[in-house]
Amino acid sequence: MTIPEEHAWNILEEIGFLVKYYKNRTIIDSANTIYFQYPLEEYILDFALINAKISIEIQGEYWHAKRTNSLNIPQLKRAMNDSLKRIKLQTLGWQLIECVPDQLNRESSKKFLEKSILTLLIV
């Protein structure tokens, strides 16, 4: 688990979600359970609120660089994979919240995640 993923885990628990590794999945899922490293077809979702089909992805600055100029080959491959993952999630009816590490280190990170999740739950 990366440091930004650990921050996200802690924030999600502070908001009131039960966060678990997917491998520790129980038969009964509550509406407030978020799974870490949830497998969805050929992809692994960082955090998944399965019942609501919401994925929270932590976009590390190096591997998930948003710039398309001056990227090395591994970064370009990751950027392409991220795009394909977004399309697949949308096709399957999932909604996506993307966070960069900076967002998780700020005082407002809890409010950002809480507002983003609640907005998607209401829609």
Salt bridges, closest charged atoms under 4 A:
ASP29 OD2 - ARG25 NH2 2.68
GLU41 OE1 - LYS88 NZ 2.90
GLU57 OE1 - LYS85 NZ 2.78
ASP82 OD2 - HIS64 ND1 2.62
GLU98 OE2 - LYS66 NZ 3.74
GLU98 OE2 - ARG86 NH2 2.99
